[in-house]
């Protein structure tokens, strides 16, 4: 007898990369929500319109109520906005209008009452841990505690799976937390900068026994960079290329010159920064892409530098490269607007990270394969 799939609700779903990630697992994403029509358009392009197995609610999460959620949800996922938590933002934290939508998710879970899922997961930037000197993270853990969830905190970088630096913080709330894990592998997923939460005795936390994730990749972007034909108009013209070169610091200019003089072509990514009020480009030293962001212009959009054998060429990163670096090269983007694709993926969660969590955390937790904590054994 085939077991019934675990039903998942994907809050702040965007283009649906959680659903994309869980398609090969014994999970079924049955409900999704996001406020941006362009992201739902991408979602529909990949998965099709709603049917009797799935509903996508387009609109403000503030208008969603607990009764809207279907029965039998096992996992509620929330990749809520990072705008106010990121070190690149204005750091208003959970008091900000966008990152503060975390509390709408909490409200909906509260309204679900006894139908609340046994497992919840929230994902955001690692800046969440330092927002307002750590008070925002304490508040978030406390809010989940009030709903009878013990919280595990994990730091996991997408670079362990794809050629993109994408460190993220995950809060996993469980109504039946497992036994504490004191293994050495815990330090990889639970760095010292998260200790202040587990040390706070006013909060209920746990550490599930987890296998170590794969090591960080050191290379890989050159292998996934698109081979754009030399005649393509995507390559920048001479004027724009020279403006890029002129903006480089001495260190960056030396880096580019080393790439230019190499005997083979190599690809690197570059970000535009503002240093002392002056726009300048910075080329990554390694063969890893920088963290993908929403492509609204300015420093958020990455360029690709292809250099070697005495030549330098530049272009913007493509939608296919974004999809590949998010672990979703098969995601359908045909017929979509280029900036729509970059924006949709830049806001999303890395697919292989979700799959790793599903295999090593969510499945064992939901199937009862973790050993319960002492407190849970006493109440079982």
Secondary structure by P-SEA (a helix, b strand, c coil): cccccbbbbbccccccaaaaaaccccccccbbbbccaaaaaaaaaccccccccbbbbcccccccccccccccccbbbbbcccccccccccccccccccccaaaaaaaaaaaaccccccbbbbbbcccccccccaaaaaaaaaaaaaacbbbbbbbbbccccccccccbbbbbbbccccccccccccccccccccccccccccbbbbbccccccccccccccccccccccccccccccaaaaaaaaaaccaaaaaaaaaaaaccbbbbbbbbbbbcccccbbbbbccccccccccccccccbbbbbbbcccbbbbbcccaaaaaaaacccccccccccaaaaaaaaaacccaaaaaaaaaccaaaaaaccccccaaaaaac
